[in-house]
Amino acid sequence: MKVHHYSIGHIYPTGHATWRARIRLHGQRFERNFKTLPQSQGWIDDIAINHARTNRPLSPAEYYDALCAIETLPPDVTLLDAARDYALRHGSVSDTASMGILVPNAVSEFLADKRAAQLRPASLKSLEWRLRPLPRDLPVSQITPTVLDALLKDRQGANRNNYLRAWRNFFRWCQRRNYCAAIPTDAITRSRVEPAPPGILVPAQVDRLLDAALRVDAGLLAYLTIGFFAGLRTAELKRLNWGAVTTDHIHVGAKAAKTREQRYVSILPNLRAWLATCPHTDIAPINLRKRLLRLRLEAGIRSWPANAMRHSFATYHLAAYQNAPKTAHELGHRNPDTLYQHYRNLATKKDAQTYFKIHP
């Protein structure tokens, strides 16, 4: 008989087309049989949520009492419905609103709080987008792992994890406001995502692209050359101005940096030569996306990996200097180990030498 460890308990087949879920809590053992594996997992999830409550978890006796009450009620009536009906009949509360804040109201408060804390617009937009699927007709306190699992049914890999990360941020905030007792995402397992190697451009492609910029759109040169030869993030480039660029380094201020921590990025010899050819207009000019697309087609580059400029710089810089802490410092990474794991062996030292010899 194969026993499956799940969350804080164990599940095993009984041999009678059913599954038995078993947990040990507060020195007592609890177990129940279920017709399906998901039902037994849901039972353990519910107990895990109760066990994780920071204010007052239910005692084993209270939890058993709640289970009995749920089994007594009709399938379409929840225990909370019964509690609300009792409270209204006996004058304990004036209306159901006092039973908990609805999800849309909590989301509005949450986003307003983040906005007041000066979270960047892109981060706010991402949070707002990922909170939209949450049910609009339920109090925050009624959102369970089962509810969230249903919302995640068609989401896979990194996308699924991104939603879970945003939801956890929201429910942690709700818990601090006493809108919910536990964080339902804690009972949901994250997807295992195998990291794909970063997408980069080869030196010949970068050479063609910058040559095309010299010929047809010099206004893009600063954006491209700082991206390719200094490794700034796209968002950092869009917030950068010429006042931060000297002959020796680029100052990425706290307001421009993703992590809000300033850093100085070295200007390598070939970047210095390119910057001397750049018109001192906006580093990230208007109509940037359309102009980049036209330039790529002009240079015969149809595939453009995500964060191609930064990934290319990191790859060739690490191959050229073979010094992960140095490359991490230029990129603004706190941990050189992560950089070393992602970017090593993607290019040879000869490739890197060719890359940093691209001159106007």
C-alpha positions, 0 to 999 in steps of 0.5 A, spaced: 500 500 500 503 506 497 502 512 502 502 519 499 505 524 504 500 531 503 501 537 506 501 536 514 498 529 513 498 522 509 493 519 504 493 512 502 488 507 498 484 503 502 483 497 497 475 499 496 475 504 491 476 510 496 482 514 499 483 515 507 486 521 509 490 521 516 493 527 520 496 528 527 494 534 530 495 536 538 497 529 540 490 527 537 489 523 530 484 524 525 482 520 519 476 520 514 475 516 508 473 519 501 471 517 494 476 521 491 483 523 492 482 531 491 476 530 496 481 527 501 486 533 499 481 538 500 480 535 507 487 536 509 488 543 506 482 545 510 485 543 516 492 546 514 489 552 514 486 552 520 492 549 523 496 555 520 491 561 523 495 566 527 490 568 532 486 562 534 486 555 531 480 551 532 481 546 537 480 539 535 473 538 538 471 545 535 474 542 528 470 536 529 464 540 531 464 544 525 465 538 520 459 535 523 455 541 522 457 541 515 455 534 514 448 536 517 447 542 513 444 541 505 449 541 500 448 548 498 448 551 505 455 553 508 456 553 515 457 560 515 450 561 511 448 557 518 452 562 522 449 568 519 442 566 519 442 564 527 446 571 528 440 575 524 435 571 528 437 572 535 439 579 533 447 578 534 449 582 528 445 588 524 446 585 517 451 580 513 456 586 512 459 585 519 461 578 517 467 580 513 469 585 507 468 583 500 474 581 496 473 587 491 473 592 497 479 589 500 482 589 493 481 597 492 484 598 499 490 594 498 491 597 491 490 604 495 495 602 500 500 600 495 499 606 491 500 611 498 507 607 499 509 609 492 509 602 488 511 603 481 505 604 476 508 598 472 508 594 479 501 596 481 498 594 474 501 587 475 498 586 481 491 589 479 491 585 473 492 578 477 487 580 483 482 580 478 480 573 477 478 573 485 471 572 486 467 579 487 461 576 491 465 573 497 468 576 503 476 575 503 475 570 509 471 565 505 476 564 500 479 557 501 485 553 497 479 550 493 477 556 491 484 558 488 485 552 485 479 552 481 482 559 478 488 556 477 486 550 473 488 553 466 494 556 468 501 553 468 508 554 470 511 561 471 504 564 470 501 560 475 506 562 480 506 569 478 498 569 480 500 565 487 505 570 488 500 576 487 495 573 491 499 571 497 501 578 497 494 580 498 492 575 503 498 577 507 496 584 507 489 582 509 491 578 515 494 584 518 488 587 517 484 582 520 480 581 514 482 573 514 485 568 519 489 565 514 493 565 508 489 560 503 495 560 498 500 557 503 496 550 502 497 551 494 504 548 491 507 552 487 509 549 480 516 547 478 519 551 473 525 549 469 529 555 467 530 556 460 537 559 458 536 567 457 535 569 450 541 573 447 543 576 440 550 573 437 555 579 435 553 579 428 546 581 429 548 586 434 553 589 429 548 589 424 542 592 428 547 598 430 549 599 423 542 600 421 541 605 427 547 609 424 544 609 417 536 610 418 535 612 426 540 615 430 535 617 435 535 609 438 543 609 438 543 611 446 538 606 448 541 600 444 548 601 446 547 602 453 542 596 453 547 592 449 554 594 452 552 596 460 546 591 461 541 596 464 534 594 464 528 596 459 525 600 465 531 603 467 533 605 460 526 609 460 528 613 466 535 614 464 537 621 462 544 624 459 545 627 466 547 620 469 552 619 463 559 621 464 565 619 461 567 613 465 560 611 468 552 611 468 549 613 475 543 608 475 539 612 481 535 609 486 529 612 482 531 609 476 533 602 479 528 596 479 530 595 486 531 602 488 538 601 490 543 606 486 549 603 482 554 605 478 555 602 471 562 602 468 562 605 461 567 600 457 571 603 451 566 601 445 560 604 449 564 610 450 565 610 442 558 609 441 556 614 446 560 619 442 556 618 436 549 619 439 545 625 439 543 628 446 535 627 445 531 622 449 535 616 451 528 612 450 525 616 444 517 617 443 514 611 439 520 606 441 516 600 440 515 601 433 521 604 431 525 598 434 521 593 430 522 597 424 530 597 425 530 590 427 526 588 420 531 593 417 537 589 420 534 582 418 533 580 425 526 577 426 526 574 433 528 578 439 528 574 446 525 577 452 530 582 455 535 581 449 540 587 451 541 585 458 541 578 457 546 579 452 551 584 456 550 579 462 552 573 458 558 576 454 561 580 460 561 574 464 565 570 458 570 576 457 571 577 465 570 570 468 568 574 474 561 573 476 561 578 482 564 583 477 558 582 472 553 582 478 556 588 480 555 591 474 548 588 473 545 590 480 545 583 482 546 582 490 547 574 489 553 573 484 551 565 484 544 566 481 548 570 475 553 564 474 548 559 474 544 562 469 549 565 464 555 561 464 557 557 458 552 561 454 558 564 450 566 563 449 571 568 451 572 569 443 565 571 442 565 576 448 571 579 445 568 580 438 562 583 442 565 588 446 569 590 439 563 592 436 565 600 434 561 605 430 
